[in-house]
Amino acid sequence: MMLFHGTTEENAKRIMKEGFMPDKKYNWQIKSKPGFVYLSLAYAPFYANEANGE
């Protein structure tokens, strides 16, 4: 199963280099559950656009 994580290009490069860092920073007004990284089957483009402010 392939899963996606919607984020900015800058964050994607950091994730590829350093790995995911749960709880480091929230991109949304609603906080995520502590200790988790959210992945999606279909909504990554939406979240990437939101992270970029588009």
C-alpha positions as CSV (number, residue, x, y, z in Angstrom):
1,M,0.0,0.0,0.0
2,M,1.3,3.4,-1.0
3,L,0.6,6.3,1.4
4,F,1.3,10.0,1.0
5,H,2.1,12.9,3.3
6,G,1.1,16.3,2.0
7,T,3.6,19.0,2.9
8,T,5.7,21.8,1.3
9,E,8.7,21.1,-0.9
10,E,11.0,22.5,1.8
11,N,9.6,20.2,4.4
12,A,9.7,17.2,2.0
13,K,13.4,17.7,1.5
14,R,14.0,17.9,5.3
15,I,11.9,14.7,5.8
16,M,13.9,12.9,3.2
17,K,17.1,13.9,4.9
18,E,16.1,13.7,8.6
19,G,12.9,11.6,8.6
20,F,9.6,12.5,10.1
21,M,9.6,14.5,13.3
22,P,6.2,14.2,15.0
23,D,5.2,17.1,17.2
24,K,7.9,19.4,15.9
25,K,5.5,21.9,14.2
26,Y,1.8,22.0,13.4
27,N,0.8,23.2,10.0
28,W,-2.9,23.4,10.8
29,Q,-5.1,25.4,13.2
30,I,-6.3,22.1,14.7
31,K,-3.5,20.2,16.5
32,S,-2.8,16.7,15.5
33,K,-2.7,13.8,18.0
34,P,0.7,14.0,19.7
35,G,3.3,11.6,18.5
36,F,1.6,10.8,15.2
37,V,2.4,11.7,11.5
38,Y,-0.6,11.7,9.3
39,L,-0.6,9.8,5.9
40,S,-3.2,9.6,3.3
41,L,-4.3,7.4,0.4
42,A,-5.7,10.3,-1.6
43,Y,-5.6,13.7,0.0
44,A,-1.9,14.6,0.0
45,P,-2.2,17.2,-2.8
46,F,-4.9,19.0,-0.8
47,Y,-2.7,19.1,2.3
48,A,0.4,20.1,0.3
49,N,-1.5,23.1,-1.2
50,E,-2.8,24.0,2.3
51,A,0.7,23.8,3.7
52,N,1.9,26.1,0.9
53,G,-0.9,28.6,1.6
54,E,-2.6,27.9,-1.8
